[in-house]
């Protein structure tokens, strides 16, 4: 018997609420940056570490390819920060450092929960889901599929969460393309969705105020943003449709869950996600 929960709701709840917090240590903790510094990077320069670690599953591809796959960075960021990273190290070394640092950060954040039986159970099921998801049209996810699976339970769980996160991300990019929303506009949409200003949201920092305002003006001209810089009714509806399409594209990864598996999976993951939310990524175990 398979789960009867709505697949779009299920995909968003499992993917964004329960699994993504386990992956976000990669970007929110010091340990991954420190591990990348150990292979030659300057940990005071965040973006080269980011681009090298996240793009490593793609191999030594040109910056233009990384820019296209990552989709939503300000123009020129990939060219500036990715170019030259493989003069510092190799993709395989970057992958190993990223995994080691991320797992160390996750272990610190979770504290005693990192060694609970729930970790191994959730890791095995998450990995099954992640490795049975469709890869067509998902370049970053497909690249991650070529990486050897870790054996240690916490590392396996982080790896599976990363696979499922990038699977969803590739599908989200496809939904944005279909909706005619480019990378910079996607960040304006995300900012407005969370009640932030586009300038405060990040990743568009390289844009001047005039350049950023031009992006917003373009959305305003299309009737998606109003004079006050908020969503119009049409803009809100388009944002919601993009998220619904993202859920639909992510849903096949979770379609094989039985009702019993879903119950166990959520019971194992919910305390982990709640702990991360409660203590934050800067928490230090006493």
LOPAVO-871086 format. One record per residue (C-alpha): x, y, z; residue number from 1; residue in three letters. Coordinates in nm, 2 decimals, always signed. Last residue first. Layout:
<rs>
u->X&v->Y&w->Z&num->NUM&residuo->ALA
...
</rs>
This chain:
<rs>
u->+2.89&v->+2.18&w->+2.54&num->286&residuo->UNK
u->+2.78&v->+2.12&w->+2.18&num->285&residuo->UNK
u->+2.81&v->+2.44&w->+1.98&num->284&residuo->UNK
u->+2.51&v->+2.58&w->+1.80&num->283&residuo->UNK
u->+2.60&v->+2.80&w->+1.50&num->282&residuo->UNK
u->+2.36&v->+2.61&w->+1.27&num->281&residuo->UNK
u->+2.05&v->+2.70&w->+1.46&num->280&residuo->UNK
u->+1.94&v->+2.56&w->+1.80&num->279&residuo->UNK
u->+1.57&v->+2.53&w->+1.75&num->278&residuo->UNK
u->+1.55&v->+2.49&w->+1.37&num->277&residuo->UNK
u->+1.82&v->+2.23&w->+1.38&num->276&residuo->UNK
u->+1.65&v->+2.04&w->+1.66&num->275&residuo->UNK
u->+1.31&v->+2.05&w->+1.48&num->274&residuo->UNK
u->+1.48&v->+1.92&w->+1.16&num->273&residuo->UNK
u->+1.63&v->+1.63&w->+1.35&num->272&residuo->UNK
u->+1.31&v->+1.56&w->+1.55&num->271&residuo->UNK
u->+1.11&v->+1.55&w->+1.23&num->270&residuo->UNK
u->+1.34&v->+1.31&w->+1.04&num->269&residuo->UNK
u->+1.29&v->+0.98&w->+1.22&num->268&residuo->UNK
u->+0.91&v->+1.02&w->+1.27&num->267&residuo->UNK
u->+0.88&v->+1.14&w->+0.92&num->266&residuo->UNK
u->+1.06&v->+0.84&w->+0.78&num->265&residuo->UNK
u->+0.87&v->+0.59&w->+1.00&num->264&residuo->UNK
u->+0.53&v->+0.72&w->+0.90&num->263&residuo->UNK
u->+0.63&v->+0.74&w->+0.53&num->262&residuo->UNK
u->+0.77&v->+0.39&w->+0.54&num->261&residuo->UNK
u->+0.44&v->+0.26&w->+0.69&num->260&residuo->UNK
u->+0.23&v->+0.44&w->+0.43&num->259&residuo->UNK
u->+0.45&v->+0.31&w->+0.15&num->258&residuo->UNK
u->+0.70&v->+0.53&w->-0.01&num->257&residuo->UNK
u->+0.75&v->+0.46&w->-0.38&num->256&residuo->UNK
u->+0.63&v->+0.80&w->-0.50&num->255&residuo->UNK
u->+0.90&v->+1.00&w->-0.31&num->254&residuo->UNK
u->+1.14&v->+1.08&w->-0.59&num->253&residuo->UNK
u->+0.84&v->+1.10&w->-0.83&num->252&residuo->UNK
u->+0.72&v->+1.41&w->-0.64&num->251&residuo->UNK
u->+1.00&v->+1.64&w->-0.73&num->250&residuo->UNK
u->+0.87&v->+1.75&w->-1.07&num->249&residuo->UNK
u->+0.52&v->+1.79&w->-0.92&num->248&residuo->UNK
u->+0.65&v->+2.00&w->-0.63&num->247&residuo->UNK
u->+0.84&v->+2.22&w->-0.87&num->246&residuo->UNK
u->+0.53&v->+2.27&w->-1.08&num->245&residuo->UNK
u->+0.34&v->+2.37&w->-0.76&num->244&residuo->UNK
u->+0.62&v->+2.61&w->-0.67&num->243&residuo->UNK
u->+0.61&v->+2.77&w->-1.02&num->242&residuo->UNK
u->+0.23&v->+2.79&w->-1.00&num->241&residuo->UNK
u->+0.25&v->+2.97&w->-0.66&num->240&residuo->UNK
u->+0.50&v->+3.23&w->-0.80&num->239&residuo->UNK
u->+0.27&v->+3.28&w->-1.11&num->238&residuo->UNK
u->-0.04&v->+3.34&w->-0.88&num->237&residuo->UNK
u->+0.15&v->+3.58&w->-0.67&num->236&residuo->UNK
u->+0.27&v->+3.78&w->-0.97&num->235&residuo->UNK
u->-0.08&v->+3.79&w->-1.12&num->234&residuo->UNK
u->-0.23&v->+3.92&w->-0.79&num->233&residuo->UNK
u->+0.05&v->+4.18&w->-0.79&num->232&residuo->UNK
u->+0.35&v->+4.09&w->-0.58&num->231&residuo->UNK
u->+0.51&v->+4.38&w->-0.39&num->230&residuo->UNK
u->+0.75&v->+4.65&w->-0.50&num->229&residuo->UNK
u->+0.53&v->+4.94&w->-0.40&num->228&residuo->UNK
u->+0.44&v->+5.02&w->-0.76&num->227&residuo->UNK
u->+0.33&v->+4.66&w->-0.82&num->226&residuo->UNK
u->+0.52&v->+4.35&w->-0.92&num->225&residuo->UNK
u->+0.39&v->+4.08&w->-1.17&num->224&residuo->UNK
u->+0.23&v->+4.32&w->-1.43&num->223&residuo->UNK
u->+0.49&v->+4.25&w->-1.70&num->222&residuo->UNK
u->+0.62&v->+4.61&w->-1.67&num->221&residuo->UNK
u->+0.66&v->+4.55&w->-1.29&num->220&residuo->UNK
u->+0.87&v->+4.24&w->-1.35&num->219&residuo->UNK
u->+1.10&v->+4.44&w->-1.58&num->218&residuo->UNK
u->+1.10&v->+4.72&w->-1.33&num->217&residuo->UNK
u->+1.23&v->+4.48&w->-1.06&num->216&residuo->UNK
u->+1.52&v->+4.37&w->-1.29&num->215&residuo->UNK
u->+1.59&v->+4.74&w->-1.37&num->214&residuo->UNK
u->+1.59&v->+4.82&w->-1.00&num->213&residuo->UNK
u->+1.86&v->+4.56&w->-0.95&num->212&residuo->UNK
u->+2.07&v->+4.72&w->-1.22&num->211&residuo->UNK
u->+2.02&v->+5.07&w->-1.08&num->210&residuo->UNK
u->+2.11&v->+4.96&w->-0.73&num->209&residuo->UNK
u->+2.42&v->+4.80&w->-0.87&num->208&residuo->UNK
u->+2.42&v->+4.42&w->-0.91&num->207&residuo->UNK
u->+2.71&v->+4.23&w->-0.74&num->206&residuo->UNK
u->+2.48&v->+4.18&w->-0.44&num->205&residuo->UNK
u->+2.23&v->+3.98&w->-0.63&num->204&residuo->UNK
u->+2.32&v->+3.66&w->-0.45&num->203&residuo->UNK
u->+2.15&v->+3.81&w->-0.14&num->202&residuo->UNK
u->+1.80&v->+3.87&w->-0.01&num->201&residuo->UNK
u->+1.86&v->+4.22&w->+0.13&num->200&residuo->UNK
u->+1.86&v->+4.39&w->-0.21&num->199&residuo->UNK
u->+1.55&v->+4.21&w->-0.32&num->198&residuo->UNK
u->+1.37&v->+4.33&w->-0.01&num->197&residuo->UNK
u->+1.24&v->+4.07&w->+0.22&num->196&residuo->UNK
u->+0.89&v->+3.94&w->+0.29&num->195&residuo->UNK
u->+0.97&v->+3.58&w->+0.22&num->194&residuo->UNK
u->+0.79&v->+3.56&w->-0.11&num->193&residuo->UNK
u->+0.92&v->+3.90&w->-0.21&num->192&residuo->UNK
u->+1.27&v->+3.78&w->-0.17&num->191&residuo->UNK
u->+1.20&v->+3.45&w->-0.36&num->190&residuo->UNK
u->+1.04&v->+3.64&w->-0.65&num->189&residuo->UNK
u->+1.33&v->+3.89&w->-0.66&num->188&residuo->UNK
u->+1.57&v->+3.59&w->-0.66&num->187&residuo->UNK
u->+1.38&v->+3.43&w->-0.95&num->186&residuo->UNK
u->+1.40&v->+3.76&w->-1.14&num->185&residuo->UNK
u->+1.78&v->+3.74&w->-1.13&num->184&residuo->UNK
u->+1.77&v->+3.38&w->-1.26&num->183&residuo->UNK
u->+1.52&v->+3.44&w->-1.54&num->182&residuo->UNK
u->+1.14&v->+3.39&w->-1.51&num->181&residuo->UNK
u->+0.97&v->+3.29&w->-1.83&num->180&residuo->UNK
u->+0.74&v->+3.04&w->-1.66&num->179&residuo->UNK
u->+0.89&v->+2.75&w->-1.84&num->178&residuo->UNK
u->+1.24&v->+2.86&w->-1.74&num->177&residuo->UNK
u->+1.13&v->+2.89&w->-1.38&num->176&residuo->UNK
u->+0.97&v->+2.55&w->-1.38&num->175&residuo->UNK
u->+1.29&v->+2.40&w->-1.53&num->174&residuo->UNK
u->+1.50&v->+2.57&w->-1.26&num->173&residuo->UNK
u->+1.27&v->+2.42&w->-1.00&num->172&residuo->UNK
u->+1.32&v->+2.07&w->-1.14&num->171&residuo->UNK
u->+1.70&v->+2.12&w->-1.11&num->170&residuo->UNK
u->+1.65&v->+2.24&w->-0.75&num->169&residuo->UNK
u->+1.43&v->+1.94&w->-0.66&num->168&residuo->UNK
u->+1.70&v->+1.70&w->-0.77&num->167&residuo->UNK
u->+1.96&v->+1.92&w->-0.61&num->166&residuo->UNK
u->+1.78&v->+1.88&w->-0.27&num->165&residuo->UNK
u->+1.72&v->+1.51&w->-0.32&num->164&residuo->UNK
u->+2.09&v->+1.44&w->-0.39&num->163&residuo->UNK
u->+2.20&v->+1.66&w->-0.10&num->162&residuo->UNK
u->+1.96&v->+1.49&w->+0.14&num->161&residuo->UNK
u->+2.10&v->+1.15&w->+0.03&num->160&residuo->UNK
u->+2.46&v->+1.27&w->+0.08&num->159&residuo->UNK
u->+2.37&v->+1.41&w->+0.43&num->158&residuo->UNK
u->+2.20&v->+1.09&w->+0.52&num->157&residuo->UNK
u->+2.49&v->+0.87&w->+0.40&num->156&residuo->UNK
u->+2.74&v->+1.09&w->+0.59&num->155&residuo->UNK
u->+2.53&v->+1.04&w->+0.91&num->154&residuo->UNK
u->+2.52&v->+0.66&w->+0.85&num->153&residuo->UNK
u->+2.89&v->+0.61&w->+0.76&num->152&residuo->UNK
u->+2.92&v->+0.42&w->+0.43&num->151&residuo->UNK
u->+2.94&v->+0.71&w->+0.19&num->150&residuo->UNK
u->+2.79&v->+0.67&w->-0.16&num->149&residuo->UNK
u->+3.04&v->+0.71&w->-0.44&num->148&residuo->UNK
u->+2.97&v->+1.00&w->-0.66&num->147&residuo->UNK
u->+2.81&v->+0.95&w->-1.01&num->146&residuo->UNK
u->+2.46&v->+1.04&w->-0.88&num->145&residuo->UNK
u->+2.59&v->+1.38&w->-0.79&num->144&residuo->UNK
u->+2.64&v->+1.46&w->-1.16&num->143&residuo->UNK
u->+2.29&v->+1.35&w->-1.24&num->142&residuo->UNK
u->+2.15&v->+1.58&w->-0.97&num->141&residuo->UNK
u->+2.34&v->+1.87&w->-1.12&num->140&residuo->UNK
u->+2.23&v->+1.79&w->-1.47&num->139&residuo->UNK
u->+1.86&v->+1.73&w->-1.41&num->138&residuo->UNK
u->+1.68&v->+1.70&w->-1.75&num->137&residuo->UNK
u->+1.63&v->+1.33&w->-1.72&num->136&residuo->UNK
u->+1.76&v->+1.21&w->-1.38&num->135&residuo->UNK
u->+1.45&v->+1.03&w->-1.25&num->134&residuo->UNK
u->+1.45&v->+0.95&w->-0.88&num->133&residuo->UNK
u->+1.56&v->+0.60&w->-0.77&num->132&residuo->UNK
u->+1.89&v->+0.69&w->-0.62&num->131&residuo->UNK
u->+1.74&v->+0.96&w->-0.40&num->130&residuo->UNK
u->+1.45&v->+0.74&w->-0.27&num->129&residuo->UNK
u->+1.68&v->+0.46&w->-0.18&num->128&residuo->UNK
u->+1.92&v->+0.70&w->-0.02&num->127&residuo->UNK
u->+1.65&v->+0.86&w->+0.19&num->126&residuo->UNK
u->+1.54&v->+0.51&w->+0.31&num->125&residuo->UNK
u->+1.89&v->+0.41&w->+0.41&num->124&residuo->UNK
u->+1.97&v->+0.75&w->+0.57&num->123&residuo->UNK
u->+1.65&v->+0.76&w->+0.76&num->122&residuo->UNK
u->+1.71&v->+0.43&w->+0.92&num->121&residuo->UNK
u->+2.08&v->+0.50&w->+0.99&num->120&residuo->UNK
u->+2.00&v->+0.84&w->+1.15&num->119&residuo->UNK
u->+1.70&v->+0.72&w->+1.35&num->118&residuo->UNK
u->+1.93&v->+0.48&w->+1.54&num->117&residuo->UNK
u->+2.07&v->+0.79&w->+1.72&num->116&residuo->UNK
u->+2.44&v->+0.88&w->+1.67&num->115&residuo->UNK
u->+2.39&v->+1.24&w->+1.53&num->114&residuo->UNK
u->+2.11&v->+1.30&w->+1.79&num->113&residuo->UNK
u->+2.38&v->+1.33&w->+2.05&num->112&residuo->UNK
u->+2.49&v->+1.67&w->+1.90&num->111&residuo->UNK
u->+2.29&v->+1.76&w->+1.60&num->110&residuo->UNK
u->+2.48&v->+2.08&w->+1.52&num->109&residuo->UNK
u->+2.82&v->+1.92&w->+1.58&num->108&residuo->UNK
u->+2.74&v->+1.62&w->+1.37&num->107&residuo->UNK
u->+2.60&v->+1.83&w->+1.09&num->106&residuo->UNK
u->+2.92&v->+2.04&w->+1.08&num->105&residuo->UNK
u->+3.14&v->+1.74&w->+1.07&num->104&residuo->UNK
u->+2.92&v->+1.59&w->+0.80&num->103&residuo->UNK
u->+2.95&v->+1.91&w->+0.60&num->102&residuo->UNK
u->+3.32&v->+1.93&w->+0.64&num->101&residuo->UNK
u->+3.39&v->+1.57&w->+0.53&num->100&residuo->UNK
u->+3.15&v->+1.60&w->+0.24&num->99&residuo->UNK
u->+3.29&v->+1.93&w->+0.11&num->98&residuo->UNK
u->+3.65&v->+1.80&w->+0.15&num->97&residuo->UNK
u->+3.58&v->+1.48&w->-0.04&num->96&residuo->UNK
u->+3.40&v->+1.66&w->-0.32&num->95&residuo->UNK
u->+3.67&v->+1.92&w->-0.35&num->94&residuo->UNK
u->+3.94&v->+1.65&w->-0.37&num->93&residuo->UNK
u->+3.74&v->+1.48&w->-0.64&num->92&residuo->UNK
u->+3.69&v->+1.80&w->-0.83&num->91&residuo->UNK
u->+4.07&v->+1.87&w->-0.82&num->90&residuo->UNK
u->+4.25&v->+2.15&w->-0.64&num->89&residuo->UNK
u->+4.38&v->+2.50&w->-0.67&num->88&residuo->UNK
u->+4.41&v->+2.53&w->-1.05&num->87&residuo->UNK
u->+4.07&v->+2.37&w->-1.05&num->86&residuo->UNK
u->+3.92&v->+2.68&w->-0.88&num->85&residuo->UNK
u->+4.06&v->+2.91&w->-1.16&num->84&residuo->UNK
u->+3.73&v->+3.04&w->-1.29&num->83&residuo->UNK
u->+3.45&v->+2.97&w->-1.04&num->82&residuo->UNK
u->+3.45&v->+3.30&w->-0.86&num->81&residuo->UNK
u->+3.46&v->+3.56&w->-1.14&num->80&residuo->UNK
u->+3.30&v->+3.37&w->-1.43&num->79&residuo->UNK
u->+3.04&v->+3.22&w->-1.20&num->78&residuo->UNK
u->+2.96&v->+3.57&w->-1.06&num->77&residuo->UNK
u->+2.95&v->+3.74&w->-1.40&num->76&residuo->UNK
u->+2.57&v->+3.80&w->-1.42&num->75&residuo->UNK
u->+2.41&v->+3.77&w->-1.08&num->74&residuo->UNK
u->+2.34&v->+3.41&w->-0.98&num->73&residuo->UNK
u->+2.02&v->+3.22&w->-1.04&num->72&residuo->UNK
u->+2.08&v->+2.95&w->-1.29&num->71&residuo->UNK
u->+2.32&v->+2.71&w->-1.11&num->70&residuo->UNK
u->+2.31&v->+2.50&w->-1.43&num->69&residuo->UNK
u->+2.36&v->+2.79&w->-1.67&num->68&residuo->UNK
u->+2.63&v->+2.96&w->-1.46&num->67&residuo->UNK
u->+2.81&v->+2.62&w->-1.41&num->66&residuo->UNK
u->+2.81&v->+2.57&w->-1.79&num->65&residuo->UNK
u->+2.94&v->+2.92&w->-1.86&num->64&residuo->UNK
u->+3.22&v->+2.87&w->-1.60&num->63&residuo->UNK
u->+3.36&v->+2.59&w->-1.81&num->62&residuo->UNK
u->+3.34&v->+2.23&w->-1.70&num->61&residuo->UNK
u->+3.61&v->+2.06&w->-1.49&num->60&residuo->UNK
u->+3.39&v->+1.79&w->-1.34&num->59&residuo->UNK
u->+3.01&v->+1.83&w->-1.29&num->58&residuo->UNK
u->+3.01&v->+1.67&w->-0.94&num->57&residuo->UNK
u->+3.26&v->+1.95&w->-0.84&num->56&residuo->UNK
u->+3.01&v->+2.23&w->-0.91&num->55&residuo->UNK
u->+2.88&v->+2.26&w->-0.55&num->54&residuo->UNK
u->+3.22&v->+2.24&w->-0.39&num->53&residuo->UNK
u->+3.41&v->+2.46&w->-0.63&num->52&residuo->UNK
u->+3.14&v->+2.72&w->-0.66&num->51&residuo->UNK
u->+3.09&v->+2.75&w->-0.29&num->50&residuo->UNK
u->+3.46&v->+2.76&w->-0.20&num->49&residuo->UNK
u->+3.52&v->+3.03&w->-0.47&num->48&residuo->UNK
u->+3.22&v->+3.22&w->-0.32&num->47&residuo->UNK
u->+3.33&v->+3.23&w->+0.04&num->46&residuo->UNK
u->+3.67&v->+3.41&w->+0.03&num->45&residuo->UNK
u->+3.79&v->+3.42&w->+0.39&num->44&residuo->UNK
u->+3.83&v->+3.04&w->+0.37&num->43&residuo->UNK
u->+4.11&v->+3.09&w->+0.13&num->42&residuo->UNK
u->+4.13&v->+2.76&w->-0.07&num->41&residuo->UNK
u->+4.42&v->+2.51&w->-0.06&num->40&residuo->UNK
u->+4.29&v->+2.17&w->+0.04&num->39&residuo->UNK
u->+4.26&v->+2.25&w->+0.41&num->38&residuo->UNK
u->+4.07&v->+2.57&w->+0.32&num->37&residuo->UNK
u->+3.80&v->+2.35&w->+0.17&num->36&residuo->UNK
u->+3.77&v->+2.16&w->+0.51&num->35&residuo->UNK
u->+3.75&v->+2.50&w->+0.69&num->34&residuo->UNK
u->+3.48&v->+2.61&w->+0.46&num->33&residuo->UNK
u->+3.29&v->+2.29&w->+0.52&num->32&residuo->UNK
u->+3.33&v->+2.33&w->+0.90&num->31&residuo->UNK
u->+3.22&v->+2.69&w->+0.93&num->30&residuo->UNK
u->+2.85&v->+2.61&w->+0.90&num->29&residuo->UNK
u->+2.56&v->+2.76&w->+0.70&num->28&residuo->UNK
u->+2.64&v->+2.66&w->+0.34&num->27&residuo->UNK
u->+2.71&v->+2.29&w->+0.38&num->26&residuo->UNK
u->+2.50&v->+2.28&w->+0.70&num->25&residuo->UNK
u->+2.21&v->+2.34&w->+0.46&num->24&residuo->UNK
u->+2.19&v->+1.97&w->+0.37&num->23&residuo->UNK
u->+2.03&v->+1.85&w->+0.69&num->22&residuo->UNK
u->+1.79&v->+2.15&w->+0.68&num->21&residuo->UNK
u->+1.69&v->+2.03&w->+0.32&num->20&residuo->UNK
u->+1.56&v->+1.70&w->+0.44&num->19&residuo->UNK
u->+1.27&v->+1.77&w->+0.67&num->18&residuo->UNK
u->+1.10&v->+2.10&w->+0.57&num->17&residuo->UNK
u->+1.21&v->+2.13&w->+0.20&num->16&residuo->UNK
u->+1.21&v->+1.78&w->+0.06&num->15&residuo->UNK
u->+0.98&v->+1.60&w->+0.30&num->14&residuo->UNK
u->+0.72&v->+1.87&w->+0.32&num->13&residuo->UNK
u->+0.75&v->+1.99&w->-0.04&num->12&residuo->UNK
u->+0.73&v->+1.64&w->-0.19&num->11&residuo->UNK
u->+0.45&v->+1.54&w->+0.04&num->10&residuo->UNK
u->+0.24&v->+1.85&w->-0.04&num->9&residuo->UNK
u->+0.29&v->+1.78&w->-0.41&num->8&residuo->UNK
u->+0.22&v->+1.41&w->-0.38&num->7&residuo->UNK
u->-0.10&v->+1.45&w->-0.19&num->6&residuo->UNK
u->-0.09&v->+1.19&w->+0.09&num->5&residuo->UNK
u->-0.23&v->+0.85&w->-0.01&num->4&residuo->UNK
u->+0.09&v->+0.67&w->+0.07&num->3&residuo->UNK
u->+0.15&v->+0.33&w->-0.10&num->2&residuo->UNK
u->+0.00&v->+0.00&w->+0.00&num->1&residuo->UNK
</rs>
